[in-house]
């Protein structure tokens, strides 16, 4: 039995990493998927996997910080499929730089993609879901949205904002039939994380400090993302689901 049979899902940042993993998992569970990503080639590659699973797909090049591009993307998705059942906001960036060395451009771009992008997509899709009187919105925050880390100032601020944005939206949209939740990943092996300066020794030390003794893979996020998109979570809203292998369970 497929848990997302014939649901229509938009996944931002679905051209790679966590977004791609979720998009492909949704297709396997029966959903038709729209992938919105600034990297069109990556989005198209993901959609090829969606279609290989026997589902319909649509790749749309989108900068989620642009109101015009977001509105155009959502309109195209709605026109192609007639409704939108699920929105998953994954698109994000990170600059691994100290707070004192962070440029205004880096700060603005981080907040624009990570926080403003969530807001714009939620607002555009929310209008359609309000008309439908039903929908699921899933935002991607981080364990760094509630715990600080050096050289991640703008990123931490943006992810903290996503948590309260999610909870505020849950309060406002719940009476209209829309559930809004967030997933807070820990250390996940994605192109964005792998691009940060590190050494094999440092990576091994970080993995050893995780109770489950490994860094996560994008596939580790797919189960929670499927649950929050499915009818099984119809009475779940305003929740931040931590998926971190136990990193934040205690002091190591």
TANOR-V900476 format. One record per residue. PHI is phi in degrees with one decimal (* if undefined). PSI is psi in whole degrees, 0 to 359 (NA if undefined). OMEGA is omega as a letter, one per 40 degrees, with the letter a starting at -180 (* if undefined). Layout:
PHI,PSI,OMEGA
PHI,PSI,OMEGA
//
This chain:
*,128,i
-90.8,131,a
-80.4,344,a
-122.0,31,a
-53.5,119,i
63.4,15,i
-75.4,152,i
-106.5,120,a
-122.5,139,i
-105.8,130,i
-122.7,113,i
-83.5,151,a
66.2,26,a
-84.9,7,a
-80.5,352,a
-167.8,175,i
54.5,224,a
-60.6,317,a
-60.7,317,i
-64.7,316,i
-58.3,317,i
-68.1,316,i
-58.0,314,a
-69.5,323,i
-66.1,321,i
-61.9,318,i
-61.2,319,i
-64.9,334,i
-91.1,8,i
102.7,2,a
-85.9,153,i
-94.1,140,a
-128.8,134,i
-105.5,126,i
-107.9,120,i
-109.2,122,a
-154.1,146,i
-66.4,335,i
-92.5,94,a
-62.8,320,a
-60.8,318,i
-64.4,318,i
-62.6,318,i
-65.5,324,i
-65.4,319,i
-63.3,316,a
-63.6,327,i
-59.3,321,i
-69.0,322,i
-61.1,314,a
-70.1,329,i
-64.7,334,i
-83.8,2,i
88.5,14,a
-112.9,162,i
-81.8,147,a
-144.5,159,i
-146.9,125,i
-102.3,130,a
-133.2,122,i
-70.5,123,a
-147.0,129,i
-95.8,110,a
-68.0,349,i
-81.0,351,a
-97.6,115,i
-56.8,320,a
-65.6,316,a
-68.7,323,i
-65.4,313,i
-60.4,319,i
-65.2,317,i
-62.3,313,a
-66.3,320,i
-62.9,319,i
-65.9,320,i
-64.2,317,a
-66.6,320,i
-65.3,321,a
-71.4,325,a
-118.6,348,i
87.1,345,i
-163.9,170,i
-135.6,118,a
-95.7,329,a
-140.2,136,i
-121.8,127,i
-119.6,114,i
-92.7,108,a
-117.1,334,a
-50.0,130,a
-167.2,162,i
-138.2,164,i
-146.1,140,i
-116.2,109,a
-78.7,79,a
-141.2,149,a
-63.4,155,a
-58.5,319,a
-70.3,338,i
-99.0,356,i
-68.4,127,i
-82.0,160,i
-61.7,325,i
-63.8,317,i
-64.9,318,i
-61.0,310,a
-63.3,318,a
-66.0,321,i
-63.0,312,i
-67.7,325,i
-64.6,313,a
-75.0,308,a
-74.7,322,a
-107.7,307,i
-60.1,320,i
-59.8,317,i
-60.3,313,a
-59.0,311,a
-62.8,317,a
-68.7,319,i
-61.8,319,a
-67.1,314,a
-66.7,315,i
-73.4,325,a
-57.5,323,i
-60.6,320,i
-71.4,317,a
-65.1,327,i
-63.0,319,i
-64.8,324,i
-75.4,338,a
62.8,29,i
-167.8,145,i
168.9,162,i
-128.2,127,i
-117.5,129,a
-125.9,118,i
-100.4,153,i
-107.7,110,i
-101.4,224,a
-168.6,160,i
-63.9,340,i
-80.6,6,i
-86.0,348,i
-128.4,352,i
-135.0,136,a
-81.3,155,i
-144.8,138,i
-60.5,147,i
65.8,24,i
-136.8,29,a
-54.9,305,a
-65.2,320,a
-63.2,312,i
-59.4,316,a
-61.9,318,a
-67.0,320,a
-73.3,328,i
-64.9,320,i
-61.5,323,a
-62.5,323,a
-60.6,310,a
-73.5,330,i
-62.3,317,i
-61.1,313,a
-69.1,323,i
-64.1,315,i
-63.3,323,i
-61.2,320,i
-67.5,319,a
-78.4,323,a
-94.8,344,i
-54.2,313,i
-63.4,346,a
-100.8,9,i
89.7,13,a
-114.2,127,i
-97.0,136,a
-128.8,120,a
-135.2,172,i
-137.6,152,i
-112.3,133,i
-113.6,94,i
-72.0,156,i
-94.3,228,a
-84.0,106,a
-115.7,136,i
-75.1,96,i
-130.0,163,i
-55.6,324,a
-65.9,316,i
-69.3,319,a
-66.7,339,a
-78.3,345,a
-73.9,142,a
-59.0,132,i
-166.0,173,i
-127.0,158,i
-56.3,324,a
-66.8,317,i
-66.1,320,i
-63.7,319,i
-65.0,321,i
-64.8,319,i
-65.0,318,i
-63.3,321,a
-66.6,334,a
-81.0,351,i
-86.0,129,a
-52.4,324,i
-83.9,3,i
66.9,26,i
-161.9,155,i
-78.0,153,a
-78.9,163,i
-111.9,158,i
-52.0,327,a
-63.4,337,i
-68.5,343,i
-92.6,347,a
-71.1,322,i
-60.0,307,i
-58.1,320,a
-66.7,324,i
-67.2,315,i
-57.6,312,a
-70.1,340,i
-91.3,343,a
-90.3,171,i
-67.6,344,i
-63.9,338,a
-107.5,25,a
-62.6,339,i
-108.6,22,i
-115.9,119,i
-154.7,152,a
75.6,16,a
-98.9,142,i
-109.8,109,a
-93.3,113,a
-82.8,129,i
-129.5,88,a
-138.6,14,i
67.2,13,i
96.2,7,a
-54.9,320,a
-99.6,14,a
-72.3,333,a
-170.4,187,i
-87.3,127,a
-98.2,NA,*
//
